[in-house]
Amino acid sequence: MERSDYTVICENIALISPYIRFVGVIGERGNLIAYRRRDNLEPLLDAANTKYQFSHIAIKTDLESFFDESLGEIEFAWEERKKVQTISFSIGKLRVWISIDKKVIRTEVLRIIDSCLPIVKKYTDNR
């Protein structure tokens, strides 16, 4: 895949819901390959903590791959935190990481997940 494909993934996912704060494609070393942030939004993490978060995602993705043969690859993971909700999807060794406003009802988060799955699957199948 080319860098422009990752940008398209971010843009398409960002259009799904006005409650999406951030969409990023994270590389296997925790590097941010492409992203889209909602306009006029104050990030919850500063630059250093963002880098640590993405490194954590990369390490976690690598560790989780040990179970892929037995359990199958991760399709998505959903976390609820005090200030934000996050969803992540795998595209091979890459991770699409999405943050969503905390006060969104769960049916909207499920709608976002259901809308993201075909986008991610399209790029997973093209690898």
DRENDOLUM-254790 format. One record per residue: x, y negated, z negated of N, C-alpha, C in turn; residue in three letters. Coordinates in steps of 0.05 Angstrom, whole numbers, plus 5000, padded with zeros to 4 digits. Layout:
% residues N
{n_c1->X&n_c2->Y&n_c3->Z&ca_c1->X&ca_c2->Y&ca_c3->Z&c_c1->X&c_c2->Y&c_c3->Z&r->ALA}
...
***
This chain:
% residues 127
{n_c1->5017&n_c2->5024&n_c3->5000&ca_c1->5000&ca_c2->5000&ca_c3->5000&c_c1->5018&c_c2->4975&c_c3->5000&r->MET}
{n_c1->5007&n_c2->4954&n_c3->5011&ca_c1->5021&ca_c2->4929&ca_c3->5012&c_c1->5012&c_c2->4910&c_c3->4990&r->GLU}
{n_c1->5028&n_c2->4890&n_c3->4984&ca_c1->5021&ca_c2->4871&ca_c3->4963&c_c1->4994&c_c2->4858&c_c3->4968&r->ARG}
{n_c1->4987&n_c2->4853&n_c3->4993&ca_c1->4961&ca_c2->4841&ca_c3->5000&c_c1->4938&c_c2->4859&c_c3->4992&r->SER}
{n_c1->4942&n_c2->4886&n_c3->4992&ca_c1->4921&ca_c2->4904&ca_c3->4984&c_c1->4915&c_c2->4900&c_c3->4954&r->ASP}
{n_c1->4935&n_c2->4896&n_c3->4938&ca_c1->4931&ca_c2->4892&ca_c3->4909&c_c1->4916&c_c2->4866&c_c3->4904&r->TYR}
{n_c1->4923&n_c2->4845&n_c3->4920&ca_c1->4909&ca_c2->4820&ca_c3->4917&c_c1->4879&c_c2->4823&c_c3->4924&r->THR}
{n_c1->4874&n_c2->4839&n_c3->4945&ca_c1->4846&ca_c2->4844&ca_c3->4953&c_c1->4831&c_c2->4859&c_c3->4931&r->VAL}
{n_c1->4844&n_c2->4879&n_c3->4919&ca_c1->4832&ca_c2->4893&ca_c3->4896&c_c1->4823&c_c2->4873&c_c3->4875&r->ILE}
{n_c1->4842&n_c2->4856&n_c3->4867&ca_c1->4836&ca_c2->4836&ca_c3->4846&c_c1->4813&c_c2->4818&c_c3->4853&r->CYS}
{n_c1->4814&n_c2->4808&n_c3->4878&ca_c1->4793&ca_c2->4790&ca_c3->4887&c_c1->4766&c_c2->4803&c_c3->4888&r->GLU}
{n_c1->4765&n_c2->4828&n_c3->4899&ca_c1->4739&ca_c2->4842&ca_c3->4901&c_c1->4727&c_c2->4848&c_c3->4873&r->ASN}
{n_c1->4744&n_c2->4856&n_c3->4854&ca_c1->4735&ca_c2->4862&ca_c3->4827&c_c1->4726&c_c2->4837&c_c3->4813&r->ILE}
{n_c1->4741&n_c2->4815&n_c3->4817&ca_c1->4734&ca_c2->4790&ca_c3->4803&c_c1->4706&c_c2->4780&c_c3->4812&r->ALA}
{n_c1->4698&n_c2->4786&n_c3->4836&ca_c1->4672&ca_c2->4778&ca_c3->4847&c_c1->4648&c_c2->4794&c_c3->4836&r->LEU}
{n_c1->4654&n_c2->4816&n_c3->4822&ca_c1->4632&ca_c2->4833&ca_c3->4812&c_c1->4615&c_c2->4820&c_c3->4791&r->ILE}
{n_c1->4628&n_c2->4805&n_c3->4773&ca_c1->4613&ca_c2->4793&ca_c3->4751&c_c1->4626&c_c2->4767&c_c3->4741&r->SER}
{n_c1->4609&n_c2->4748&n_c3->4734&ca_c1->4620&ca_c2->4723&ca_c3->4723&c_c1->4632&c_c2->4726&c_c3->4695&r->PRO}
{n_c1->4628&n_c2->4750&n_c3->4683&ca_c1->4638&ca_c2->4755&ca_c3->4656&c_c1->4667&c_c2->4767&c_c3->4657&r->TYR}
{n_c1->4677&n_c2->4773&n_c3->4681&ca_c1->4704&ca_c2->4782&ca_c3->4683&c_c1->4723&c_c2->4759&c_c3->4679&r->ILE}
{n_c1->4741&n_c2->4762&n_c3->4659&ca_c1->4761&ca_c2->4741&ca_c3->4653&c_c1->4786&c_c2->4743&c_c3->4670&r->ARG}
{n_c1->4795&n_c2->4768&n_c3->4673&ca_c1->4821&ca_c2->4772&ca_c3->4686&c_c1->4821&c_c2->4800&c_c3->4699&r->PHE}
{n_c1->4834&n_c2->4802&n_c3->4722&ca_c1->4839&ca_c2->4827&ca_c3->4735&c_c1->4868&c_c2->4827&c_c3->4744&r->VAL}
{n_c1->4882&n_c2->4848&n_c3->4736&ca_c1->4910&ca_c2->4850&ca_c3->4744&c_c1->4917&c_c2->4878&c_c3->4753&r->GLY}
{n_c1->4936&n_c2->4881&n_c3->4772&ca_c1->4947&ca_c2->4907&ca_c3->4779&c_c1->4974&c_c2->4908&c_c3->4766&r->VAL}
{n_c1->4978&n_c2->4928&n_c3->4749&ca_c1->5002&ca_c2->4930&ca_c3->4733&c_c1->5019&c_c2->4953&c_c3->4745&r->ILE}
{n_c1->5045&n_c2->4947&n_c3->4750&ca_c1->5063&ca_c2->4968&ca_c3->4761&c_c1->5072&c_c2->4987&c_c3->4740&r->GLY}
{n_c1->5087&n_c2->5007&n_c3->4749&ca_c1->5095&ca_c2->5029&ca_c3->4731&c_c1->5116&c_c2->5019&c_c3->4710&r->GLU}
{n_c1->5128&n_c2->4996&n_c3->4714&ca_c1->5146&ca_c2->4985&ca_c3->4694&c_c1->5134&c_c2->4962&c_c3->4679&r->ARG}
{n_c1->5108&n_c2->4958&n_c3->4682&ca_c1->5095&ca_c2->4937&ca_c3->4667&c_c1->5095&c_c2->4910&c_c3->4681&r->GLY}
{n_c1->5104&n_c2->4910&n_c3->4706&ca_c1->5105&ca_c2->4885&ca_c3->4721&c_c1->5077&c_c2->4879&c_c3->4733&r->ASN}
{n_c1->5070&n_c2->4854&n_c3->4733&ca_c1->5044&ca_c2->4845&ca_c3->4744&c_c1->5048&c_c2->4841&c_c3->4774&r->LEU}
{n_c1->5035&n_c2->4859&n_c3->4790&ca_c1->5037&ca_c2->4859&ca_c3->4819&c_c1->5019&c_c2->4838&c_c3->4832&r->ILE}
{n_c1->4994&n_c2->4837&n_c3->4822&ca_c1->4975&ca_c2->4817&ca_c3->4832&c_c1->4955&c_c2->4812&c_c3->4810&r->ALA}
{n_c1->4942&n_c2->4789&n_c3->4811&ca_c1->4922&ca_c2->4784&ca_c3->4790&c_c1->4902&c_c2->4762&c_c3->4800&r->TYR}
{n_c1->4880&n_c2->4761&n_c3->4786&ca_c1->4861&ca_c2->4740&ca_c3->4790&c_c1->4849&c_c2->4733&c_c3->4762&r->ARG}
{n_c1->4851&n_c2->4707&n_c3->4755&ca_c1->4840&ca_c2->4698&ca_c3->4729&c_c1->4816&c_c2->4679&c_c3->4735&r->ARG}
{n_c1->4796&n_c2->4682&n_c3->4719&ca_c1->4773&ca_c2->4664&ca_c3->4722&c_c1->4782&c_c2->4635&c_c3->4719&r->ARG}
{n_c1->4771&n_c2->4618&n_c3->4736&ca_c1->4778&ca_c2->4589&ca_c3->4735&c_c1->4771&c_c2->4577&c_c3->4708&r->ASP}
{n_c1->4787&n_c2->4558&n_c3->4700&ca_c1->4784&ca_c2->4542&ca_c3->4675&c_c1->4782&c_c2->4560&c_c3->4651&r->ASN}
{n_c1->4798&n_c2->4580&n_c3->4650&ca_c1->4798&ca_c2->4599&ca_c3->4627&c_c1->4824&c_c2->4598&c_c3->4612&r->LEU}
{n_c1->4822&n_c2->4595&n_c3->4586&ca_c1->4845&ca_c2->4595&ca_c3->4569&c_c1->4852&c_c2->4624&c_c3->4562&r->GLU}
{n_c1->4877&n_c2->4634&n_c3->4570&ca_c1->4884&ca_c2->4662&ca_c3->4564&c_c1->4885&c_c2->4667&c_c3->4534&r->PRO}
{n_c1->4879&n_c2->4691&n_c3->4526&ca_c1->4880&ca_c2->4699&ca_c3->4497&c_c1->4909&c_c2->4706&c_c3->4489&r->LEU}
{n_c1->4925&n_c2->4713&n_c3->4508&ca_c1->4953&ca_c2->4721&ca_c3->4502&c_c1->4972&c_c2->4700&c_c3->4514&r->LEU}
{n_c1->4993&n_c2->4694&n_c3->4499&ca_c1->5014&ca_c2->4676&ca_c3->4511&c_c1->5031&c_c2->4693&c_c3->4530&r->ASP}
{n_c1->5050&n_c2->4680&n_c3->4542&ca_c1->5067&ca_c2->4694&ca_c3->4563&c_c1->5081&c_c2->4718&c_c3->4552&r->ALA}
{n_c1->5093&n_c2->4715&n_c3->4528&ca_c1->5109&ca_c2->4737&ca_c3->4517&c_c1->5090&c_c2->4761&c_c3->4510&r->ALA}
{n_c1->5068&n_c2->4755&n_c3->4497&ca_c1->5049&ca_c2->4777&ca_c3->4490&c_c1->5036&c_c2->4789&c_c3->4514&r->ASN}
{n_c1->5032&n_c2->4774&n_c3->4535&ca_c1->5022&ca_c2->4785&ca_c3->4560&c_c1->5042&c_c2->4806&c_c3->4571&r->THR}
{n_c1->5067&n_c2->4798&n_c3->4571&ca_c1->5088&ca_c2->4817&ca_c3->4580&c_c1->5089&c_c2->4842&c_c3->4564&r->LYS}
{n_c1->5086&n_c2->4840&n_c3->4537&ca_c1->5085&ca_c2->4863&ca_c3->4520&c_c1->5061&c_c2->4880&c_c3->4525&r->TYR}
{n_c1->5038&n_c2->4867&n_c3->4530&ca_c1->5013&ca_c2->4882&ca_c3->4536&c_c1->5016&c_c2->4898&c_c3->4561&r->GLN}
{n_c1->5028&n_c2->4886&n_c3->4582&ca_c1->5031&ca_c2->4901&ca_c3->4607&c_c1->5052&c_c2->4923&c_c3->4605&r->PHE}
{n_c1->5072&n_c2->4919&n_c3->4589&ca_c1->5092&ca_c2->4940&ca_c3->4584&c_c1->5079&c_c2->4963&c_c3->4569&r->SER}
{n_c1->5062&n_c2->4957&n_c3->4550&ca_c1->5047&ca_c2->4977&ca_c3->4535&c_c1->5029&c_c2->4993&c_c3->4554&r->HIS}
{n_c1->5016&n_c2->4980&n_c3->4572&ca_c1->4998&ca_c2->4993&ca_c3->4591&c_c1->5015&c_c2->5013&c_c3->4608&r->ILE}
{n_c1->5039&n_c2->5004&n_c3->4617&ca_c1->5056&ca_c2->5021&ca_c3->4634&c_c1->5065&c_c2->5046&c_c3->4618&r->ALA}
{n_c1->5074&n_c2->5042&n_c3->4594&ca_c1->5083&ca_c2->5064&ca_c3->4577&c_c1->5060&c_c2->5083&c_c3->4572&r->ILE}
{n_c1->5037&n_c2->5072&n_c3->4565&ca_c1->5013&ca_c2->5089&ca_c3->4560&c_c1->5005&c_c2->5105&c_c3->4585&r->LYS}
{n_c1->5006&n_c2->5092&n_c3->4608&ca_c1->4999&ca_c2->5106&ca_c3->4633&c_c1->5018&c_c2->5129&c_c3->4638&r->THR}
{n_c1->5044&n_c2->5124&n_c3->4633&ca_c1->5064&ca_c2->5145&ca_c3->4637&c_c1->5059&c_c2->5169&c_c3->4618&r->ASP}
{n_c1->5054&n_c2->5162&n_c3->4592&ca_c1->5049&ca_c2->5184&ca_c3->4573&c_c1->5023&c_c2->5199&c_c3->4579&r->LEU}
{n_c1->5003&n_c2->5185&n_c3->4588&ca_c1->4977&ca_c2->5199&ca_c3->4594&c_c1->4980&c_c2->5218&c_c3->4617&r->GLU}
{n_c1->4999&n_c2->5213&n_c3->4635&ca_c1->5002&ca_c2->5230&ca_c3->4658&c_c1->5010&c_c2->5259&c_c3->4651&r->SER}
{n_c1->5021&n_c2->5263&n_c3->4627&ca_c1->5028&ca_c2->5290&ca_c3->4618&c_c1->5004&c_c2->5308&c_c3->4616&r->PHE}
{n_c1->4980&n_c2->5296&n_c3->4612&ca_c1->4956&ca_c2->5312&ca_c3->4609&c_c1->4940&c_c2->5314&c_c3->4634&r->PHE}
{n_c1->4949&n_c2->5301&n_c3->4656&ca_c1->4933&ca_c2->5301&ca_c3->4681&c_c1->4928&c_c2->5329&c_c3->4692&r->ASP}
{n_c1->4949&n_c2->5347&n_c3->4690&ca_c1->4945&ca_c2->5374&ca_c3->4701&c_c1->4924&c_c2->5389&c_c3->4686&r->GLU}
{n_c1->4923&n_c2->5386&n_c3->4659&ca_c1->4903&ca_c2->5400&ca_c3->4643&c_c1->4876&c_c2->5387&c_c3->4643&r->SER}
{n_c1->4875&n_c2->5361&n_c3->4640&ca_c1->4850&ca_c2->5346&ca_c3->4637&c_c1->4840&c_c2->5332&c_c3->4661&r->LEU}
{n_c1->4857&n_c2->5329&n_c3->4681&ca_c1->4851&ca_c2->5312&ca_c3->4704&c_c1->4861&c_c2->5284&c_c3->4700&r->GLY}
{n_c1->4863&n_c2->5269&n_c3->4722&ca_c1->4873&ca_c2->5241&ca_c3->4719&c_c1->4851&c_c2->5224&c_c3->4707&r->GLU}
{n_c1->4860&n_c2->5203&n_c3->4693&ca_c1->4841&ca_c2->5184&ca_c3->4681&c_c1->4827&c_c2->5168&c_c3->4703&r->ILE}
{n_c1->4801&n_c2->5167&n_c3->4702&ca_c1->4786&ca_c2->5151&ca_c3->4721&c_c1->4783&c_c2->5122&c_c3->4711&r->GLU}
{n_c1->4778&n_c2->5119&n_c3->4685&ca_c1->4777&ca_c2->5093&ca_c3->4673&c_c1->4778&c_c2->5096&c_c3->4642&r->PHE}
{n_c1->4787&n_c2->5074&n_c3->4629&ca_c1->4787&ca_c2->5073&ca_c3->4600&c_c1->4774&c_c2->5046&c_c3->4592&r->ALA}
{n_c1->4758&n_c2->5047&n_c3->4572&ca_c1->4743&ca_c2->5023&ca_c3->4563&c_c1->4750&c_c2->5018&c_c3->4533&r->TRP}
{n_c1->4760&n_c2->4994&n_c3->4527&ca_c1->4766&ca_c2->4987&ca_c3->4499&c_c1->4749&c_c2->4963&c_c3->4491&r->GLU}
{n_c1->4739&n_c2->4964&n_c3->4467&ca_c1->4725&ca_c2->4941&ca_c3->4456&c_c1->4742&c_c2->4931&c_c3->4433&r->GLU}
{n_c1->4750&n_c2->4906&n_c3->4435&ca_c1->4765&ca_c2->4892&ca_c3->4415&c_c1->4748&c_c2->4870&c_c3->4403&r->ARG}
{n_c1->4758&n_c2->4857&n_c3->4382&ca_c1->4743&ca_c2->4836&ca_c3->4369&c_c1->4737&c_c2->4812&c_c3->4387&r->LYS}
{n_c1->4756&n_c2->4806&n_c3->4405&ca_c1->4753&ca_c2->4782&ca_c3->4421&c_c1->4748&c_c2->4787&c_c3->4451&r->LYS}
{n_c1->4752&n_c2->4812&n_c3->4460&ca_c1->4750&ca_c2->4817&ca_c3->4488&c_c1->4745&c_c2->4847&c_c3->4493&r->VAL}
{n_c1->4734&n_c2->4854&n_c3->4516&ca_c1->4732&ca_c2->4882&ca_c3->4524&c_c1->4751&c_c2->4886&c_c3->4547&r->GLN}
{n_c1->4763&n_c2->4909&n_c3->4549&ca_c1->4780&ca_c2->4915&ca_c3->4572&c_c1->4773&c_c2->4942&c_c3->4584&r->THR}
{n_c1->4777&n_c2->4943&n_c3->4610&ca_c1->4773&ca_c2->4968&ca_c3->4625&c_c1->4798&c_c2->4971&c_c3->4642&r->ILE}
{n_c1->4807&n_c2->4995&n_c3->4644&ca_c1->4830&ca_c2->5000&ca_c3->4662&c_c1->4824&c_c2->5025&c_c3->4679&r->SER}
{n_c1->4834&n_c2->5023&n_c3->4704&ca_c1->4831&ca_c2->5044&ca_c3->4724&c_c1->4858&c_c2->5051&c_c3->4734&r->PHE}
{n_c1->4862&n_c2->5077&n_c3->4741&ca_c1->4888&ca_c2->5086&ca_c3->4752&c_c1->4886&c_c2->5087&c_c3->4782&r->SER}
{n_c1->4908&n_c2->5078&n_c3->4794&ca_c1->4913&ca_c2->5082&ca_c3->4823&c_c1->4941&c_c2->5094&c_c3->4823&r->ILE}
{n_c1->4942&n_c2->5121&n_c3->4822&ca_c1->4968&ca_c2->5134&ca_c3->4820&c_c1->4982&c_c2->5126&c_c3->4794&r->GLY}
{n_c1->5006&n_c2->5115&n_c3->4795&ca_c1->5021&ca_c2->5106&ca_c3->4771&c_c1->5015&c_c2->5077&c_c3->4765&r->LYS}
{n_c1->4999&n_c2->5064&n_c3->4781&ca_c1->4991&ca_c2->5037&ca_c3->4775&c_c1->4966&c_c2->5036&c_c3->4759&r->LEU}
{n_c1->4961&n_c2->5013&n_c3->4746&ca_c1->4937&ca_c2->5010&ca_c3->4730&c_c1->4924&c_c2->4983&c_c3->4738&r->ARG}
{n_c1->4898&n_c2->4984&n_c3->4743&ca_c1->4882&ca_c2->4960&ca_c3->4747&c_c1->4870&c_c2->4954&c_c3->4719&r->VAL}
{n_c1->4877&n_c2->4931&n_c3->4708&ca_c1->4869&ca_c2->4923&ca_c3->4681&c_c1->4850&c_c2->4899&c_c3->4683&r->TRP}
{n_c1->4827&n_c2->4902&n_c3->4670&ca_c1->4806&ca_c2->4881&ca_c3->4672&c_c1->4799&c_c2->4873&c_c3->4643&r->ILE}
{n_c1->4797&n_c2->4847&n_c3->4638&ca_c1->4787&ca_c2->4838&ca_c3->4613&c_c1->4760&c_c2->4824&c_c3->4618&r->SER}
{n_c1->4741&n_c2->4828&n_c3->4599&ca_c1->4714&ca_c2->4819&ca_c3->4602&c_c1->4706&c_c2->4805&c_c3->4576&r->ILE}
{n_c1->4690&n_c2->4784&n_c3->4579&ca_c1->4680&ca_c2->4769&ca_c3->4555&c_c1->4669&c_c2->4789&c_c3->4535&r->ASP}
{n_c1->4674&n_c2->4784&n_c3->4510&ca_c1->4666&ca_c2->4801&ca_c3->4488&c_c1->4635&c_c2->4804&c_c3->4485&r->LYS}
{n_c1->4621&n_c2->4782&n_c3->4489&ca_c1->4592&ca_c2->4783&ca_c3->4483&c_c1->4575&c_c2->4792&c_c3->4506&r->LYS}
{n_c1->4586&n_c2->4808&n_c3->4523&ca_c1->4571&ca_c2->4818&ca_c3->4546&c_c1->4557&c_c2->4844&c_c3->4537&r->VAL}
{n_c1->4532&n_c2->4847&n_c3->4545&ca_c1->4517&ca_c2->4872&ca_c3->4537&c_c1->4530&c_c2->4896&c_c3->4551&r->ILE}
{n_c1->4527&n_c2->4918&n_c3->4539&ca_c1->4540&ca_c2->4943&ca_c3->4549&c_c1->4530&c_c2->4951&c_c3->4577&r->ARG}
{n_c1->4505&n_c2->4946&n_c3->4582&ca_c1->4495&ca_c2->4953&ca_c3->4609&c_c1->4510&c_c2->4937&c_c3->4631&r->THR}
{n_c1->4518&n_c2->4912&n_c3->4625&ca_c1->4534&ca_c2->4896&ca_c3->4644&c_c1->4562&c_c2->4908&c_c3->4647&r->GLU}
{n_c1->4574&n_c2->4917&n_c3->4625&ca_c1->4600&ca_c2->4930&ca_c3->4627&c_c1->4598&c_c2->4955&c_c3->4643&r->VAL}
{n_c1->4577&n_c2->4971&n_c3->4639&ca_c1->4574&ca_c2->4995&ca_c3->4655&c_c1->4569&c_c2->4989&c_c3->4684&r->LEU}
{n_c1->4555&n_c2->4967&n_c3->4690&ca_c1->4551&ca_c2->4959&ca_c3->4718&c_c1->4578&c_c2->4951&c_c3->4730&r->ARG}
{n_c1->4595&n_c2->4937&n_c3->4715&ca_c1->4621&ca_c2->4929&ca_c3->4725&c_c1->4638&c_c2->4955&c_c3->4731&r->ILE}
{n_c1->4637&n_c2->4974&n_c3->4712&ca_c1->4652&ca_c2->4999&ca_c3->4716&c_c1->4642&c_c2->5013&c_c3->4741&r->ILE}
{n_c1->4616&n_c2->5016&n_c3->4744&ca_c1->4604&ca_c2->5029&ca_c3->4767&c_c1->4611&c_c2->5015&c_c3->4793&r->ASP}
{n_c1->4614&n_c2->4988&n_c3->4792&ca_c1->4621&ca_c2->4973&ca_c3->4816&c_c1->4650&c_c2->4975&c_c3->4823&r->SER}
{n_c1->4667&n_c2->4978&n_c3->4802&ca_c1->4696&ca_c2->4980&ca_c3->4806&c_c1->4704&c_c2->5008&c_c3->4817&r->CYS}
{n_c1->4691&n_c2->5028&n_c3->4809&ca_c1->4699&ca_c2->5056&ca_c3->4816&c_c1->4703&c_c2->5059&c_c3->4846&r->LEU}
{n_c1->4684&n_c2->5051&n_c3->4864&ca_c1->4688&ca_c2->5055&ca_c3->4892&c_c1->4712&c_c2->5038&c_c3->4903&r->PRO}
{n_c1->4716&n_c2->5015&n_c3->4892&ca_c1->4739&ca_c2->4998&ca_c3->4901&c_c1->4765&c_c2->5012&c_c3->4894&r->ILE}
{n_c1->4767&n_c2->5022&n_c3->4870&ca_c1->4792&ca_c2->5035&ca_c3->4861&c_c1->4795&c_c2->5062&c_c3->4877&r->VAL}
{n_c1->4773&n_c2->5077&n_c3->4880&ca_c1->4774&ca_c2->5102&ca_c3->4894&c_c1->4784&c_c2->5099&c_c3->4923&r->LYS}
{n_c1->4775&n_c2->5077&n_c3->4936&ca_c1->4784&ca_c2->5072&ca_c3->4964&c_c1->4814&c_c2->5070&c_c3->4965&r->LYS}
{n_c1->4826&n_c2->5056&n_c3->4946&ca_c1->4856&ca_c2->5053&ca_c3->4946&c_c1->4870&c_c2->5077&c_c3->4936&r->TYR}
{n_c1->4857&n_c2->5092&n_c3->4918&ca_c1->4869&ca_c2->5117&ca_c3->4908&c_c1->4871&c_c2->5137&c_c3->4931&r->THR}
{n_c1->4849&n_c2->5139&n_c3->4947&ca_c1->4849&ca_c2->5158&ca_c3->4970&c_c1->4868&c_c2->5150&c_c3->4992&r->ASP}
{n_c1->4875&n_c2->5125&n_c3->4994&ca_c1->4894&ca_c2->5115&ca_c3->5015&c_c1->4923&c_c2->5117&c_c3->5007&r->ASN}
{n_c1->4929&n_c2->5127&n_c3->4983&ca_c1->4957&ca_c2->5129&ca_c3->4975&c_c1->4970&c_c2->5153&c_c3->4988&r->ARG}
***
